[in-house]
């Protein structure tokens, strides 16, 4: 699976790298679509963009690990990033985006963006991460860290982002995503708690999947 996994890593590196470049330097949204007052925090206020940076960094590390070997220190770093961040956050982004989109797209990706936001970029941001991370799970063996360490990093990153978007609302007076604008204060609290729980669930899912897939793989090798 070495050749296939390296091809996957190259695809992730290339697609996320180009999407980041296009989003930062090519995509221009008119003021009526993206008001000046909502530019506080830049692209770094969007979980989607932060996840693209995370995925780009992760697949870069994967390519370095492919060169260095499975027993190298960089491979161990790769495994920790995959377990605690790249897999759970990547899956979360894809699931929560398309879940909200299915309920009411105005909650997450308003129709007014259609004429200005390329559909391929939308899929590079919210769709391709799902097959890429699932492919990574099935094609590359990962040594998961202890749950306290891996789950702790995942929880820390989740809480940090929620604090960040609340800080943006406090400083600039707007919510990053439309879904937060239609919820009451109590409902926002419940939704944020749900997002935290979902992120934790995806961490555990990754841990269980990795154990199931590679335990079975190891049994086949020893027969």
SERO-4910 file (N, C-alpha, C, O; in steps of 0.05 Angstrom, whole numbers):
BEGIN
 pado doro    nc1    nc2    nc3   cac1   cac2   cac3    cc1    cc2    cc3    oc1    oc2    oc3
  Unk    A     16    -24      0      0      0      0     17     25      0      6     47      0
  Unk    A     44     22      0     61     45      2     57     65    -21     56     89    -17
  Unk    A     55     54    -46     52     71    -69     26     85    -68     24    109    -74
  Unk    A      4     71    -61    -23     83    -60    -24    105    -39    -36    126    -43
  Unk    A    -12     99    -15    -13    119      6      3    144     -1     -5    166      6
  Unk    A     26    140    -15     41    163    -23     26    180    -44     27    205    -43
  Unk    A     12    167    -62     -5    181    -82    -27    197    -67    -33    220    -74
  Unk    A    -39    184    -47    -59    198    -31    -48    223    -17    -60    244    -17
  Unk    A    -24    220     -6    -11    242      8     -5    265    -12     -8    288     -5
  Unk    A      4    258    -36     10    278    -56    -16    292    -64    -16    317    -69
  Unk    A    -38    277    -67    -64    290    -74    -73    309    -52    -82    331    -58
  Unk    A    -70    301    -27    -78    319     -5    -61    344     -4    -71    366     -1
  Unk    A    -35    340     -6    -16    362     -6    -22    382    -29    -23    407    -24
  Unk    A    -27    372    -53    -31    389    -76    -59    403    -75    -60    427    -79
  Unk    A    -80    388    -68   -107    399    -69   -110    420    -47   -122    442    -52
  Unk    A   -101    415    -23   -105    434     -1    -86    458     -5    -94    481      1
  Unk    A    -62    453    -16    -44    475    -21    -55    495    -41    -54    519    -38
  Unk    A    -67    484    -63    -78    501    -84   -103    515    -73   -107    539    -80
  Unk    A   -120    501    -58   -144    514    -47   -137    537    -29   -151    558    -29
  Unk    A   -117    534    -12   -108    555      6    -99    579    -11   -106    602     -5
  Unk    A    -82    574    -31    -72    595    -48    -95    610    -61    -96    635    -61
  Unk    A   -114    595    -73   -137    608    -87   -154    624    -68   -162    646    -75
  Unk    A   -159    613    -45   -176    627    -25   -163    653    -15   -176    673    -11
  Unk    A   -137    653    -12   -123    676     -2   -117    697    -23   -120    721    -18
  Unk    A   -109    689    -47    -99    708    -66   -115    712    -92   -111    731   -106
  Unk    A   -134    694    -97   -150    696   -121   -179    704   -116   -190    722   -129
  Unk    A   -191    690    -97   -220    695    -91   -224    723    -80   -212    730    -60
  Unk    A   -242    738    -92   -249    764    -83   -280    766    -81   -294    762   -101
  Unk    A   -290    771    -57   -319    774    -53   -327    803    -51   -313    818    -37
  Unk    A   -348    811    -65   -356    839    -64   -366    847    -36   -373    829    -20
  Unk    A   -367    872    -30   -373    882     -3   -402    874      6   -407    871     29
  Unk    A   -420    872    -13   -448    865     -6   -450    836      2   -469    828     15
  Unk    A   -430    820     -7   -429    792      1   -413    788     27   -421    772     44
  Unk    A   -391    802     29   -373    800     52   -367    828     62   -346    839     55
  Unk    A   -384    839     79   -381    867     89   -354    871    102   -342    853    114
  Unk    A   -344    896    101   -318    903    112   -317    896    142   -297    887    152
  Unk    A   -339    901    156   -339    897    185   -336    867    192   -328    861    214
  Unk    A   -342    850    173   -340    821    178   -313    810    169   -309    786    168
  Unk    A   -294    828    163   -268    819    155   -249    816    179   -226    808    176
  Unk    A   -259    823    203   -243    820    227   -235    790    231   -252    773    229
  Unk    A   -210    785    236   -201    758    239   -191    745    214   -179    724    215
  Unk    A   -196    758    191   -187    747    165   -197    719    160   -218    711    171
  Unk    A   -183    705    143   -191    677    137   -188    659    161   -200    637    162
  Unk    A   -172    667    180   -166    651    204   -190    648    223   -188    634    243
  Unk    A   -212    662    217   -236    659    234   -253    636    225   -271    627    239
  Unk    A   -248    625    201   -264    603    190   -252    576    196   -228    571    190
  Unk    A   -267    558    208   -257    532    214   -249    517    189   -229    502    188
  Unk    A   -264    522    167   -257    510    141   -229    516    133   -214    499    124
  Unk    A   -222    542    134   -195    551    126   -174    540    145   -153    530    135
  Unk    A   -179    541    171   -160    530    190   -156    500    185   -134    490    187
  Unk    A   -178    486    178   -175    457    173   -159    452    147   -143    434    146
  Unk    A   -163    469    127   -146    466    103   -117    469    109   -100    454     99
  Unk    A   -110    488    126    -82    492    134    -72    468    150    -50    458    146
  Unk    A    -89    457    168    -82    433    183    -78    410    164    -58    395    167
  Unk    A    -96    406    145    -93    383    126    -69    386    108    -55    367    103
  Unk    A    -63    410     99    -39    415     83    -14    409     99      4    395     89
  Unk    A    -13    418    124     10    411    141     12    381    146     34    370    144
  Unk    A    -11    368    151    -11    340    156      0    324    132     17    307    135
  Unk    A    -10    330    108     -2    314     85     27    321     77     41    305     64
  Unk    A     37    345     84     65    351     81     82    333     99    102    321     90
  Unk    A     73    330    124     87    313    143     86    284    133    106    269    136
  Unk    A     63    276    122     61    248    111     81    243     89     94    222     89
  Unk    A     85    262     71    105    259     49    133    256     60    149    241     51
  Unk    A    139    272     81    165    271     94    169    244    107    190    232    107
  Unk    A    147    234    120    148    208    133    151    185    112    165    165    118
  Unk    A    139    188     89    143    169     68    172    166     60    182    144     53
  Unk    A    186    189     60    214    189     52    232    178     75    252    164     71
  Unk    A    224    185    100    241    178    123    236    149    133    254    137    144
  Unk    A    213    138    127    207    111    136    188    109    159    184    129    174
  Unk    A    175     86    163    154     83    183    164     84    211    148     88    230
  Unk    A    190     79    215    200     79    243    214    106    250    226    108    272
  Unk    A    212    125    233    225    151    238    210    168    258    186    163    264
  Unk    A    223    188    268    210    207    287    188    222    273    167    228    285
  Unk    A    192    229    248    171    244    233    146    227    230    124    238    229
  Unk    A    149    201    228    125    183    226    110    183    252     85    182    252
  Unk    A    124    185    274    111    186    300     96    212    304     74    213    315
  Unk    A    108    234    294     94    260    294     69    259    277     48    269    284
  Unk    A     72    246    253     49    243    235     26    229    248      3    237    246
  Unk    A     32    208    263     11    192    276     -4    209    297    -28    207    300
  Unk    A     11    224    312     -2    241    333    -19    263    320    -41    268    331
  Unk    A    -10    275    298    -27    295    285    -52    282    273    -74    294    275
  Unk    A    -49    259    261    -72    245    249    -93    239    270   -116    245    267
  Unk    A    -84    227    292   -103    218    313   -117    241    327   -141    241    331
  Unk    A   -102    262    335   -113    283    352   -126    306    336   -142    320    347
  Unk    A   -119    309    311   -128    333    296   -138    327    268   -161    332    261
  Unk    A   -120    317    251   -126    315    222   -151    298    216   -168    307    201
  Unk    A   -153    274    229   -176    257    223   -202    268    237   -221    273    222
  Unk    A   -202    273    263   -228    281    275   -237    309    266   -261    312    262
  Unk    A   -219    328    262   -228    354    254   -235    354    224   -255    367    217
  Unk    A   -220    339    208   -227    337    180   -255    325    175   -271    335    159
  Unk    A   -260    303    189   -287    290    187   -308    308    198   -330    310    186
  Unk    A   -303    322    220   -322    341    232   -330    362    212   -354    368    208
  Unk    A   -310    374    198   -315    396    179   -334    386    157   -353    400    150
  Unk    A   -328    363    146   -344    353    124   -372    346    133   -392    353    119
  Unk    A   -375    333    156   -401    324    165   -419    348    174   -442    349    167
  Unk    A   -407    366    190   -423    388    200   -431    407    177   -454    418    178
  Unk    A   -413    412    158   -420    429    136   -443    418    120   -463    432    115
  Unk    A   -440    393    110   -461    382     93   -486    375    109   -508    374     97
  Unk    A   -484    370    135   -507    366    151   -524    391    153   -548    390    149
  Unk    A   -511    414    159   -526    439    160   -536    447    133   -558    458    130
  Unk    A   -520    442    113   -528    449     85   -553    434     78   -571    445     64
  Unk    A   -556    409     86   -579    392     80   -604    403     94   -626    402     84
  Unk    A   -600    413    119   -623    423    134   -632    450    123   -655    454    117
  Unk    A   -613    468    119   -618    495    108   -592    508    100   -577    516    118
  Unk    A   -586    509     75   -560    519     67   -554    547     76   -531    555     79
  Unk    A   -575    563     81   -571    591     90   -557    592    118   -547    613    126
  Unk    A   -558    569    132   -545    568    159   -515    567    157   -501    573    176
  Unk    A   -504    559    134   -476    554    132   -463    565    107   -440    574    108
  Unk    A   -477    564     84   -466    572     58   -488    585     42   -499    572     24
  Unk    A   -495    611     48   -518    624     35   -516    623      4   -495    623     -8
  Unk    A   -540    623     -8   -542    621    -37   -529    645    -51   -521    642    -74
  Unk    A   -528    668    -37   -516    691    -50   -486    688    -57   -476    703    -73
  Unk    A   -474    667    -45   -445    662    -51   -442    647    -78   -420    647    -89
  Unk    A   -463    635    -89   -460    618   -112   -448    631   -136   -432    619   -151
  Unk    A   -454    656   -141   -444    670   -165   -415    679   -162   -403    688   -181
  Unk    A   -404    677   -137   -378    688   -132   -358    667   -122   -334    671   -123
  Unk    A   -369    645   -112   -352    624    -99   -352    599   -117   -373    586   -119
  Unk    A   -330    591   -129   -329    568   -147   -338    543   -132   -330    538   -110
  Unk    A   -354    527   -146   -364    502   -133   -341    483   -128   -342    468   -108
  Unk    A   -321    482   -145   -298    464   -140   -284    472   -115   -274    454   -101
  Unk    A   -282    498   -109   -268    507    -85   -284    498    -60   -273    490    -40
  Unk    A   -311    500    -62   -328    491    -40   -323    462    -34   -321    454    -11
  Unk    A   -320    445    -55   -315    417    -51   -287    411    -41   -283    393    -25
  Unk    A   -268    427    -50   -241    424    -39   -240    431    -10   -224    419      6
  Unk    A   -257    449     -1   -258    457     27   -273    438     45   -265    433     67
  Unk    A   -296    428     34   -314    414     52   -320    385     44   -332    370     60
  Unk    A   -311    376     21   -318    349     12   -294    330     10   -295    308     22
  Unk    A   -273    339     -3   -251    321     -9   -237    312     17   -223    291     17
  Unk    A   -239    327     38   -227    319     64   -237    292     73   -223    277     87
  Unk    A   -263    286     67   -275    261     77   -262    236     64   -252    219     78
  Unk    A   -261    234     37   -248    211     25   -218    210     30   -206    189     32
  Unk    A   -205    234     32   -176    235     36   -170    224     64   -151    208     67
  Unk    A   -185    232     84   -179    223    111   -187    193    115   -174    178    129
  Unk    A   -209    185    103   -217    157    105   -197    140     90   -191    118     98
  Unk    A   -188    150     67   -168    135     52   -142    132     68   -129    111     67
  Unk    A   -135    154     81   -111    153     98   -114    132    121    -95    118    127
  Unk    A   -138    131    132   -143    111    153   -139     82    143   -128     66    157
  Unk    A   -148     77    118   -147     50    108   -120     43     95   -113     19     93
  Unk    A   -105     63     86    -81     58     71    -55     60     87    -35     49     80
  Unk    A    -57     74    110    -33     78    126    -38     69    155    -58     77    167
  Unk    A    -20     53    166    -22     45    194    -13     68    212      7     81    207
  Unk    A    -28     73    233    -21     94    252    -20     83    280    -37     67    288
  Unk    A     -1     92    295      1     86    323    -13    108    339     -3    130    341
  Unk    A    -36    102    350    -51    122    365    -38    127    392    -29    109    405
  Unk    A    -38    153    400    -27    159    427    -48    150    448    -70    142    441
  Unk    A    -42    153    473    -61    148    494    -85    167    491    -82    189    481
  Unk    A   -108    158    499   -132    174    495   -131    201    511   -141    221    501
  Unk    A   -118    200    534   -115    225    549   -100    246    533   -106    270    533
  Unk    A    -78    237    520    -62    255    505    -76    264    479    -79    287    473
  Unk    A    -83    244    463    -96    250    437   -122    264    439   -128    284    426
  Unk    A   -140    253    457   -166    266    461   -163    293    474   -179    311    469
  Unk    A   -143    296    491   -138    322    504   -131    343    484   -140    366    486
  Unk    A   -113    336    465   -106    356    445   -130    363    428   -135    386    421
  Unk    A   -146    343    421   -170    347    405   -189    366    419   -200    384    408
  Unk    A   -193    361    445   -211    378    461   -200    406    464   -216    425    463
  Unk    A   -174    409    467   -161    435    470   -165    451    444   -172    475    446
  Unk    A   -161    439    421   -165    453    396   -194    461    391   -200    483    382
  Unk    A   -213    443    399   -241    449    396   -249    473    414   -262    492    404
  Unk    A   -241    473    439   -247    494    457   -234    521    449   -246    542    451
  Unk    A   -210    519    438   -195    543    429   -211    556    407   -213    581    406
  Unk    A   -221    540    388   -236    552    365   -262    565    375   -269    586    365
  Unk    A   -276    552    393   -301    563    403   -296    589    418   -311    608    416
  Unk    A   -274    590    433   -267    615    447   -260    637    427   -267    660    431
  Unk    A   -247    629    405   -239    648    384   -263    661    371   -264    685    367
  Unk    A   -284    645    364   -307    657    350   -324    673    369   -337    692    361
  Unk    A   -323    666    395   -337    682    415   -323    709    419   -335    730    423
  Unk    A   -296    708    418   -281    732    421   -286    751    397   -288    775    400
  Unk    A   -288    739    373   -294    755    349   -321    769    352   -324    792    345
  Unk    A   -340    754    362   -367    767    366   -365    789    387   -378    810    383
  Unk    A   -350    785    408   -347    805    429   -333    830    418   -341    853    425
  Unk    A   -312    827    402   -296    849    392   -309    863    367   -308    888    365
  Unk    A   -320    847    349   -329    858    324   -359    858    320   -370    871    302
  Unk    A   -374    844    338   -403    845    337   -417    828    316   -439    834    309
  Unk    A   -403    807    306   -417    790    287   -408    761    292   -386    755    302
  Unk    A   -426    742    285   -420    714    287   -408    704    260   -417    712    239
  Unk    A   -388    688    262   -373    679    238   -392    663    219   -391    667    195
  Unk    A   -409    646    230   -427    630    214   -456    637    219   -464    643    241
  Unk    A   -472    638    197   -500    646    199   -516    630    219   -535    640    231
  Unk    A   -509    604    223   -525    588    242   -525    599    270   -545    597    284
  Unk    A   -503    612    278   -502    624    305   -520    649    307   -529    656    329
  Unk    A   -526    661    284   -541    686    285   -571    681    289   -586    698    298
  Unk    A   -580    657    282   -609    651    284   -616    636    310   -639    631    316
  Unk    A   -595    630    326   -600    616    351   -601    635    374   -588    656    374
  Unk    A   -616    628    395   -616    644    420   -590    638    435   -575    620    427
  Unk    A   -585    653    456   -561    648    472   -560    620    483   -539    607    482
  Unk    A   -583    610    493   -584    583    504   -580    562    481   -566    542    485
  Unk    A   -592    567    459   -589    548    436   -561    547    426   -551    526    418
  Unk    A   -548    571    426   -520    571    417   -502    554    436   -485    540    427
  Unk    A   -508    557    462   -493    541    482   -496    511    477   -477    495    478
  Unk    A   -521    503    471   -527    475    466   -513    466    440   -502    444    439
  Unk    A   -515    482    420   -502    475    394   -472    472    397   -460    454    386
  Unk    A   -460    491    412   -431    489    416   -423    464    432   -403    451    426
  Unk    A   -440    457    452   -435    433    467   -437    408    449   -422    389    451
  Unk    A   -457    409    431   -461    387    412   -437    384    394   -428    362    388
  Unk    A   -426    407    385   -402    406    367   -378    394    382   -363    379    371
  Unk    A   -375    401    408   -354    390    424   -357    360    426   -337    345    423
  Unk    A   -382    351    432   -387    322    434   -382    307    408   -371    285    408
  Unk    A   -390    320    386   -386    307    360   -357    305    353   -348    285    343
  Unk    A   -341    326    360   -312    325    355   -300    302    371   -282    288    361
  Unk    A   -308    299    396   -298    277    413   -306    250    402   -290    231    403
  Unk    A   -330    248    392   -340    223    380   -324    215    356   -318    192    351
  Unk    A   -316    235    340   -300    229    316   -271    220    324   -259    204    310
  Unk    A   -262    231    346   -235    222    356   -237    192    363   -220    176    355
  Unk    A   -258    185    378   -261    157    386   -266    139    362   -256    116    361
  Unk    A   -282    149    343   -287    134    318   -261    127    304   -256    105    296
  Unk    A   -243    147    302   -218    143    289   -201    122    304   -189    105    292
  Unk    A   -201    124    330   -186    105    346   -196     77    342   -180     58    339
  Unk    A   -222     73    343   -234     47    339   -230     36    311   -223     12    308
  Unk    A   -234     53    291   -229     44    263   -200     35    259   -195     15    247
  Unk    A   -182     51    269   -154     45    265   -147     18    278   -133      1    266
  Unk    A   -158     13    302   -153    -12    316   -165    -35    301   -152    -56    298
  Unk    A   -190    -32    291   -204    -53    277   -190    -60    251   -186    -84    245
  Unk    A   -184    -39    235   -172    -44    208   -145    -57    210   -139    -76    197
  Unk    A   -128    -46    227   -100    -55    228    -95    -79    245    -75    -93    242
  Unk    A   -114    -84    264   -112   -109    279   -119   -133    260   -105   -153    261
  Unk    A   -139   -129    244   -146   -150    224   -124   -154    204   -118   -176    196
  Unk    A   -112   -131    196    -90   -133    176    -66   -148    188    -53   -164    174
  Unk    A    -60   -144    214    -38   -158    227    -44   -188    229    -25   -204    226
  Unk    A    -69   -194    234    -77   -223    237    -72   -237    210    -63   -260    210
  Unk    A    -79   -223    188    -75   -235    162    -46   -241    156    -39   -261    144
  Unk    A    -29   -222    165      0   -225    160     12   -249    175     31   -262    166
  Unk    A      1   -254    200     13   -275    217      2   -303    210     12   -323    221
  Unk    A    -19   -304    193    -30   -331    186    -12   -345    166    -18   -368    158
***
